[in-house]
Amino acid sequence: MFRVGSKAACMACRNLVATNMGVRFRVPLQKLHPLSRAIHHRYSGNTNPQRAPHRTAARYFTSMSRLPMRQPKPSPGSGGRNYQQHRGFWVARLAARLLKLRYILLGTAVGGGYTAKKTYEEWKDMFPDLSEYNWVIPDFVWELSEQIDLDKIAKALPEMEEIAKLLPDFDKIGENFTFLKSLLSSETTGDPQLKASDTPTTVLQESSDKQYKKSSDKEKVDQLQEELLRTQLKYQRMLERLEKENKELRKVVLQKDDKGIHQRKVKKSLIDLYSEVLDILSDYDSNYNTQDHLPRVVVVGDQSAGKTSVLEMIAQARIFPRGSGEMMTRSPVKVTLSEGPHHVAMFKDSGREFDLNKEEDLAALRHEIELRMRKSVKEGQTVSSETISLSVKGPGIQRMVLVDLPGVISTVTTGMATDTKETIFSISKAYMQNPNAIILCIQDGSVDAERSIVTDLVSQMDPQGKRTIFVLTKVDLAEKNLASPSRIQQIVEGKLFPMKALGYFAVVTGKGSSAESIDSIKDYEEDFFQNSRLLREGMLKAHQATTKNLSLAVSDCFWKMVRESVEQQADVFKASRFNLETEWKNNYPRLRELDRNELYEKAKNEILDEVISLSQVTPQHWESILQKKLWERVSTHVIENIYLPAAQTMDSGTFNTTVDIKLKQWTDKQLPHKALEVAWETLQEEFARFMAEYKGKDQDDIFDKLKEAVKDESIKRHKWNERAMDSLRVIQHNTLEDRSITDKPQWDAAIQFMEETLQSRLKDTESVIRDMVGPDWKERWMNWKNRSPEQHIRNETKNELERLLKLHDEHTAYLANDEVTTVRKNLEARSVEVDPILIKDTWHQLYRRHFLQKALSHCNLCKRGFYYYQRHFVDSELECNDVVLFWRIQRMLGITANTLRQQLTNTEVRRLEKNVKEVLEDIGEDSEKKTQLITGRRVQLAEDLKKVREIQEKLEAFIEALHKEK
C-alpha cells in the first residue's frame, strides 16, 4: 500500500494508537506527507484531492486486520519479491508496537496531570474565602504593581523556615488530644485502665496506667491549655507582624497615589460619602416625618465607664479631652473613621488638619473639641444636642461612623442644670431609637454590675439585642478586685445583665494615666490577656478580647447594617421628594424654588439697590425737605423764645439787642444739634420711602421683616460725623450775624415767610381759645352743643378781658395784679366765681392773639418799607426790624439745608450704605437670625426640597460606590 517507514505510515499508526486510547488528534491535511494525502483521498472516496475533507486517519484504519499480516519466512527457493514483502510487514509491525508504547506513556502523563489538578482544587477549597477583603487593596494598587519592586517585598516577607518554626507540633497536639479523649472516656466508664481499642498507639496504652492520678491528669490538661494558648499567641504575633508590614506597604502606595502618580481626579472614599449624608441629615428637619434611619455606631455608657477611651483605641489616637471624674463629653461627637496615608484629623467646617503623630497637634485638637462643646451648650444648660462632626484618617483604621454621647448619670451634682439627667436620656434615646443604629454599650468592669444604668436603657431600646454590642472595660481592675472571676464570665456570656447583645467583648484601655500613648496601651492590653487566667481557664474566648477584635467586629456589623438598609432609606427619601415637589407645583406653580440662602441673596441685592437710589435724589429735593423739617423743628423756639419776647419790648434798640443775644445762645447750644437730628431723620425717611416704593413695584413681601430689620439696625449703628457739628455751628453763626437784605425779592420773601409764620401761629391760638370757651351760639344752635360750666366761666372771663384790651390797645404782655382784681370783681358782680390763675391763663392766649393780629397788620405795612430800610431812615415811623429777623432766620435755614445736603450726599449716604452692607453680612453669617427674618411655608418647602434632593443624590452616589466595591 505505502512504503514502510514513510511519513504516511507513521501518521496512520499514530492515529490508530490515539484512537484505541480514546484520544482523537486532529492533524491538518496540509501537514501530512503527500503520500498520506493520497491514501486519505483514496480511502475517503474523494476524487478531488484539493476538496477532500479533513478527517483523522483512524477512520480508515479502524483495526489492525486491514494491515497485511506477516507471512512465514519464504523458502530459499522462493522469489526475492515475496521475501522483501514479508520483511517490510515485520518492520511495520515493530514500529507500530513501539509507537503504541510511546502513546501509552503520554496517556499516563495526561491522567496524572488531571489527578494533580483535582488534588490542587481540593487543597484550594480548604483555604478560607478572602474575596470579602478585596476592599483592603484599592484598584489603583494593581495599577502600581508595575512600579513596585516585587523583589524587595518578597525579601521583606518571612522565610518558609521561619513560618515552619511558628507552626505547632501537630503530632504532639494529636497525642495530647488522644490522651485527653482516652482520659475522659475512662472516667466516664469508671475504668481506670484504658482499653487497647480506645488508643491508637501502644505508647498511649502504656501512658494510661494507674500511676496517673487525678492531680497529674489535671496538670496534663493545664499544660495542654497553656500550649494551645501559646500557639494561638504565636499565630497572633505573626498576623500582627504581617499586618504591620502590609500597613507600611499600603501607606507607601497611598502616598504615591496622593502625590498624583496617576494624574487622575481624586474621588471621595466610600465612608466619606456616607459621612456627608449623615452630616446633612443632622441638620435636616421635615414636616413629612422622614426620619433618619441610616446606620451609625452609637457609643453609650455610664459616666467615666471608658467610652471615650474605647473610641480612642479604635481611632488609634488620644483625641478627646480628659478629666478625672468630671463630665467631659457635653455634646454628641460624630467621628468618621477611614483609611488614609497619614494619621490626621479634621473638623467638618474647618480646613485645618491635625497631625495625630505630633503631641502639640493632639493637644490643640483636644482643646478645640472642648471649646466647641462649651460653645454649643446654651446658657443655663450642662449638655447640648448639637453634634460636632470630626473625621479621622490613618493607615489600618477600620472604616465606620461612631457617635460618642454624653455619659449617663444617676444624680445631678452641684453646678449642673436641674434637667441634665433627663436631657442626657433624651439625647441617648434619640440616637438609639434609630432601628438601624448599632449600639455600642460600654460597661465599667471595675464597679459593681448592679450600679449600671445604661444597660437598662439599652435593653429598653433594643430588647432582642439584634443591634447591640456589649463591651466590658477595665477588665484588668475587674480581675484584680473581684473575688470571683467567674462573674466576668457571666457578664461576657450575657447571663448577668437582663439585656441581650450580638456579641460581648472585654477590653483594657490602659492603666488610667492620661499620659499613656496608644501603643503602650496596646502592649499593656496584650500582655494582660496573655497572662490573664480569664483566657487560660477558658472563661473568656480569644476572639472576645482586645480592642482590635472589637474594632473589626464593630466595623463588620456596621457595614452589614449599611448594606441591608441604605437602599430602603434611599426609597424613603425618594418618596418624600415626590411629595414635596407635588406640593410646590400645586401652591407655587410660577415661582422658582429658592431656598433661604438664595432668597436672602435676592433680598440683599434689592436692599443695596434701594440704598444706591438715595444718591439719585436731586439737590433741590434734599434742600427743600431739610429746610421744611428744620423750620418745623425750630419754629416754636424762634417764635416763643426769640421773636415774641423781643417784639413785646416796643423798642427798636431793645428788640435788636434781645434778638442778637438770644440767637447767639441758640446757635451755641441747640441749633447745630437740631440741624443734625433733622438731617439724620430726613435720611431715614428717604431710605424708608425708597424701600416702600420698591415694595410697590411687585416686590416679594417675604422680605418685609428682613428689610425692616436691616433698616433699623443700620440706623442704629449710624453715627453722624462729630466734626460736622462744629463746622455747621460756625456757618449758622455767621449767617445769623448778617442783617443786610440786598434786593427787593429777598425783602418780599422775608415778608411772605413772616406772614405765613404769623398766620399759622394765629390760627393755632384761635383754636386754643375756641377750645377754652366752647362752641359759639351758631355751633350750639346748629349742632346742638352746650358749654360746660368751666367753658362758661372761661367765656365770661374772655369777654371781660377783651373789653380791657379795647380800652388799652398798647397794653403790655403781662396783666397787673390790680387789673386781675378788677376783672375778678366784675365777674363776681355777674355771679361768676373765677380763680386768678384762670384769669391769667385766659389773658395769655387773648393777648397772644391780639399781638399776632397787630404783627400781621405791621407786616402788611412793611411790604413797602424796603425803600426806607435800604436808605437807613432811622427816624422813619415805619420800623421793620421783625422783617429783618425773619429774613435772617430764613437765610439761615437755606444755608443750613444746603450744608446738610452736601454732607448727606457726599458722606452720610455712603456711610449708610456701608452700614447696610455690614448688617447684611452679619445677618448672612447668623443662620438663626436669617431663619427668623425669612420665614413662611414657601421658604420651608424650598429648604426641604433642597435638602431631600441633596440627600437622595448623595445616597445614590454612595449606593453606586457600594455596589462597585462589592
TAMOJO-V297388 format. One record per residue. N is the residue number from 0. D_CENTER is the distance of its C-alpha to the mean C-alpha in Angstrom with 2 decimals. Layout:
n: <N	N>
d_center: <D_CENTER	D_CENTER>
This chain:
n: <0	1	2	3	4	5	6	7	8	9	10	11	12	13	14	15	16	17	18	19	20	21	22	23	24	25	26	27	28	29	30	31	32	33	34	35	36	37	38	39	40	41	42	43	44	45	46	47	48	49	50	51	52	53	54	55	56	57	58	59	60	61	62	63	64	65	66	67	68	69	70	71	72	73	74	75	76	77	78	79	80	81	82	83	84	85	86	87	88	89	90	91	92	93	94	95	96	97	98	99	100	101	102	103	104	105	106	107	108	109	110	111	112	113	114	115	116	117	118	119	120	121	122	123	124	125	126	127	128	129	130	131	132	133	134	135	136	137	138	139	140	141	142	143	144	145	146	147	148	149	150	151	152	153	154	155	156	157	158	159	160	161	162	163	164	165	166	167	168	169	170	171	172	173	174	175	176	177	178	179	180	181	182	183	184	185	186	187	188	189	190	191	192	193	194	195	196	197	198	199	200	201	202	203	204	205	206	207	208	209	210	211	212	213	214	215	216	217	218	219	220	221	222	223	224	225	226	227	228	229	230	231	232	233	234	235	236	237	238	239	240	241	242	243	244	245	246	247	248	249	250	251	252	253	254	255	256	257	258	259	260	261	262	263	264	265	266	267	268	269	270	271	272	273	274	275	276	277	278	279	280	281	282	283	284	285	286	287	288	289	290	291	292	293	294	295	296	297	298	299	300	301	302	303	304	305	306	307	308	309	310	311	312	313	314	315	316	317	318	319	320	321	322	323	324	325	326	327	328	329	330	331	332	333	334	335	336	337	338	339	340	341	342	343	344	345	346	347	348	349	350	351	352	353	354	355	356	357	358	359	360	361	362	363	364	365	366	367	368	369	370	371	372	373	374	375	376	377	378	379	380	381	382	383	384	385	386	387	388	389	390	391	392	393	394	395	396	397	398	399	400	401	402	403	404	405	406	407	408	409	410	411	412	413	414	415	416	417	418	419	420	421	422	423	424	425	426	427	428	429	430	431	432	433	434	435	436	437	438	439	440	441	442	443	444	445	446	447	448	449	450	451	452	453	454	455	456	457	458	459	460	461	462	463	464	465	466	467	468	469	470	471	472	473	474	475	476	477	478	479	480	481	482	483	484	485	486	487	488	489	490	491	492	493	494	495	496	497	498	499	500	501	502	503	504	505	506	507	508	509	510	511	512	513	514	515	516	517	518	519	520	521	522	523	524	525	526	527	528	529	530	531	532	533	534	535	536	537	538	539	540	541	542	543	544	545	546	547	548	549	550	551	552	553	554	555	556	557	558	559	560	561	562	563	564	565	566	567	568	569	570	571	572	573	574	575	576	577	578	579	580	581	582	583	584	585	586	587	588	589	590	591	592	593	594	595	596	597	598	599	600	601	602	603	604	605	606	607	608	609	610	611	612	613	614	615	616	617	618	619	620	621	622	623	624	625	626	627	628	629	630	631	632	633	634	635	636	637	638	639	640	641	642	643	644	645	646	647	648	649	650	651	652	653	654	655	656	657	658	659	660	661	662	663	664	665	666	667	668	669	670	671	672	673	674	675	676	677	678	679	680	681	682	683	684	685	686	687	688	689	690	691	692	693	694	695	696	697	698	699	700	701	702	703	704	705	706	707	708	709	710	711	712	713	714	715	716	717	718	719	720	721	722	723	724	725	726	727	728	729	730	731	732	733	734	735	736	737	738	739	740	741	742	743	744	745	746	747	748	749	750	751	752	753	754	755	756	757	758	759	760	761	762	763	764	765	766	767	768	769	770	771	772	773	774	775	776	777	778	779	780	781	782	783	784	785	786	787	788	789	790	791	792	793	794	795	796	797	798	799	800	801	802	803	804	805	806	807	808	809	810	811	812	813	814	815	816	817	818	819	820	821	822	823	824	825	826	827	828	829	830	831	832	833	834	835	836	837	838	839	840	841	842	843	844	845	846	847	848	849	850	851	852	853	854	855	856	857	858	859	860	861	862	863	864	865	866	867	868	869	870	871	872	873	874	875	876	877	878	879	880	881	882	883	884	885	886	887	888	889	890	891	892	893	894	895	896	897	898	899	900	901	902	903	904	905	906	907	908	909	910	911	912	913	914	915	916	917	918	919	920	921	922	923	924	925	926	927	928	929	930	931	932	933	934	935	936	937	938	939	940	941	942	943	944	945	946	947	948	949	950	951	952	953	954	955	956	957	958	959	960	961	962	963	964	965>
d_center: <93.86	92.06	92.74	91.81	89.09	87.73	84.05	84.59	86.10	83.26	80.67	82.57	82.78	79.16	78.11	80.56	79.20	75.61	76.57	78.33	75.28	73.03	71.20	71.64	71.27	71.20	72.85	72.76	76.21	76.26	76.04	79.18	82.57	84.62	87.09	84.32	83.12	86.68	86.99	83.66	84.87	88.24	87.03	84.26	86.79	85.02	87.52	85.02	83.56	80.89	79.39	79.78	76.67	75.01	75.87	76.35	79.80	79.64	80.39	83.87	84.67	83.78	86.34	88.60	91.61	91.27	91.97	95.72	96.89	98.69	102.46	105.00	106.29	109.09	112.60	114.12	116.08	113.17	111.75	109.05	106.82	106.28	105.63	102.97	101.27	101.20	99.89	97.03	95.88	95.92	93.62	91.20	91.08	90.35	87.53	85.97	85.99	84.39	81.65	81.08	80.54	77.99	75.85	76.12	74.45	71.79	71.06	70.85	68.21	66.15	66.31	65.35	62.29	61.19	61.66	59.63	56.77	56.80	56.76	53.78	51.83	52.67	51.44	48.27	47.53	47.88	44.82	41.35	39.11	36.46	34.97	31.93	31.01	31.13	27.37	28.19	29.81	27.90	29.85	30.17	32.15	34.96	34.90	35.34	38.20	40.78	39.48	39.39	42.68	43.41	46.48	44.48	42.21	45.35	46.91	43.85	44.15	46.57	50.13	51.63	53.95	51.06	49.42	52.86	53.24	50.04	51.29	53.08	56.78	56.70	60.43	60.11	57.17	59.15	62.14	60.17	58.64	62.11	63.54	60.87	61.55	65.27	64.85	62.87	65.33	68.26	66.86	66.21	69.78	71.27	73.18	72.80	74.31	72.11	73.76	74.19	72.28	69.16	68.82	68.89	70.63	73.63	71.76	69.46	72.56	74.14	70.94	71.11	74.24	74.79	74.00	70.26	69.67	66.57	65.47	65.72	63.95	61.01	60.92	60.94	57.92	56.06	56.89	55.63	52.27	51.94	52.81	50.23	47.58	48.60	48.49	44.98	43.85	45.52	43.60	40.35	41.11	42.01	38.80	36.75	38.72	38.16	34.44	34.36	36.31	34.07	31.01	32.75	33.75	30.30	28.93	31.59	30.80	27.06	28.01	30.47	28.03	25.50	28.29	28.63	31.86	31.23	30.01	27.58	24.09	21.55	19.60	16.45	17.50	17.49	15.28	12.60	12.82	12.60	9.59	7.63	9.24	8.36	4.53	5.83	8.56	7.28	7.03	10.08	13.50	16.63	20.26	21.39	20.66	18.46	17.25	14.79	17.47	15.92	17.21	15.80	18.02	18.14	20.08	22.30	25.47	27.69	27.09	28.32	28.83	27.19	23.74	22.13	25.12	24.85	21.23	22.32	25.21	23.10	20.81	24.12	23.16	23.42	19.94	19.82	21.81	25.07	27.62	30.99	30.88	28.37	24.95	22.35	19.31	18.39	14.93	13.29	12.13	10.57	12.51	12.62	16.25	17.81	21.00	21.55	24.49	23.38	22.17	19.12	15.81	12.76	9.60	6.31	6.95	10.63	13.32	15.71	17.03	18.83	22.01	22.56	26.23	26.79	27.35	26.37	22.89	22.58	23.75	21.32	18.36	19.75	20.29	16.78	15.43	18.19	17.47	13.84	15.27	18.07	16.11	14.03	17.46	19.23	22.87	25.24	22.85	22.61	19.41	16.07	13.98	10.68	8.77	8.56	7.07	10.05	11.89	15.70	18.12	21.88	25.15	26.03	22.81	22.41	19.42	17.44	14.36	15.37	14.25	16.52	17.55	19.88	23.47	25.67	28.47	31.87	32.85	31.29	32.69	33.51	30.68	28.27	27.51	29.85	27.21	25.33	26.84	26.04	22.42	21.94	23.77	21.70	18.35	20.07	21.58	18.44	17.06	20.58	21.69	19.61	22.69	21.06	19.50	21.57	22.72	23.61	26.14	27.19	30.71	32.56	35.82	37.61	37.85	39.67	37.98	39.16	36.85	33.72	31.56	28.64	30.99	32.08	28.55	27.66	30.96	30.22	26.93	28.37	32.17	33.09	30.95	29.78	26.30	27.01	27.75	29.74	29.74	32.55	31.89	34.53	37.17	39.31	39.77	40.31	43.08	44.70	44.64	45.28	48.93	48.35	45.93	46.38	43.97	41.19	42.48	42.27	38.64	37.58	39.72	38.03	41.29	40.59	37.51	37.53	34.11	33.96	31.75	31.41	32.25	33.27	32.69	34.14	32.60	33.48	30.84	33.30	35.93	33.73	33.63	30.42	32.12	32.39	30.71	29.18	32.26	34.67	32.98	33.25	36.89	37.62	36.12	38.16	41.31	40.96	40.70	43.44	45.82	44.60	47.08	44.28	44.21	47.84	49.05	46.72	44.82	41.55	40.95	39.79	36.70	35.53	35.52	33.18	29.42	29.75	31.11	28.50	25.68	27.43	27.99	24.44	23.15	25.88	25.20	21.46	22.19	25.08	23.03	20.47	23.43	25.07	22.36	19.87	22.36	23.15	19.56	19.50	22.72	21.37	18.66	21.43	23.65	21.13	20.70	24.49	24.89	22.59	24.30	27.65	27.04	26.05	29.16	31.37	30.26	29.21	31.15	31.73	28.38	25.55	22.15	20.39	17.07	16.61	15.63	18.53	20.84	20.09	21.05	24.13	25.13	24.65	27.10	29.53	29.63	30.25	32.98	34.56	34.66	36.25	38.84	40.22	41.70	43.69	45.66	49.33	51.08	53.70	51.12	49.49	52.92	54.23	51.32	51.37	55.16	55.24	52.51	54.00	57.43	56.08	54.54	57.69	60.56	61.18	61.51	63.82	66.15	66.25	66.13	67.73	69.87	71.52	72.47	73.93	75.67	77.33	79.20	81.71	82.25	81.06	80.77	79.04	76.64	75.55	75.29	73.18	70.91	70.38	69.59	67.12	65.37	64.97	63.48	61.17	59.97	59.30	57.33	55.82	56.07	53.38	50.82	51.69	51.46	47.94	46.79	48.26	46.59	43.13	43.64	44.91	41.82	39.62	41.83	41.83	38.04	37.81	40.56	38.78	35.63	37.90	39.63	36.39	35.47	38.79	38.19	36.17	32.99	30.14	30.61	26.91	26.71	29.48	27.49	25.38	28.57	30.42	27.79	27.71	31.50	31.97	29.56	31.07	34.54	33.72	32.56	35.48	38.49	41.78	43.28	45.73	48.12	48.69	50.40	53.07	53.94	54.06	56.43	58.85	58.84	59.51	62.24	64.06	63.87	65.40	68.17	69.44	72.20	73.62	73.42	74.41	75.17	76.07	72.76	70.96	73.64	73.28	69.49	69.87	72.38	70.14	67.17	69.46	70.91	67.54	66.35	69.56	69.63	66.06	67.03	70.27	68.46	66.12	69.15	71.08	68.12	68.06	71.81	71.57	69.05	71.38	74.57	73.14	74.22	77.54	80.32	79.00	75.56	77.22	79.43	76.91	73.81	75.57	74.10	75.78	75.46	74.30	76.74	74.81	74.78	78.52	79.09	76.96	78.95	82.29	81.13	79.97	83.36	85.19	83.07	83.50	87.27	86.91	85.01	87.67	90.29	88.35	86.43	85.61	84.37	81.74	78.22	79.10	81.40	83.97	84.54	88.04	86.71	84.16	87.00	89.12	86.40	85.81	89.49	89.84	87.03	88.51	91.74	89.95	88.50	85.01	83.47	80.97	79.00	79.51	75.76	75.53	78.41	76.64	73.36	75.29	77.28	74.14	72.89	76.40	77.17	73.80	74.68	78.19	76.95	74.43	77.15	79.44	76.69	76.11	79.87	79.92	76.98	79.07	81.97	79.81	78.93	82.22	81.98	80.19	83.66	84.63	81.26	81.49	85.00	84.27	87.05	86.72	89.77	88.56	88.28	85.01	82.23	78.70	76.67	74.14	73.56	72.88	70.35	68.44	68.59	67.10	64.30	63.67	63.60	61.22	58.85	58.94	58.40	55.62	53.86	54.26	52.86	49.86	49.23	49.20	46.77	44.47	44.44	44.41	42.00	40.48	39.06	37.15	35.97	34.86	32.94	31.25	30.38	28.98	26.70	25.50	24.88	22.97	20.76	20.15	19.33	17.00	14.92	15.16	13.00	15.00	18.25	17.41	16.91	20.27	22.14	21.15	21.73	23.64	23.56	23.46	20.22	18.57	20.05	18.76	15.17	15.64	17.33	14.68	11.98	14.73	15.95	12.76	12.42	16.14	16.31	13.88	15.75	18.99	18.19	17.35	20.54	22.57	21.61	22.34	25.73	26.55	25.99	28.36>
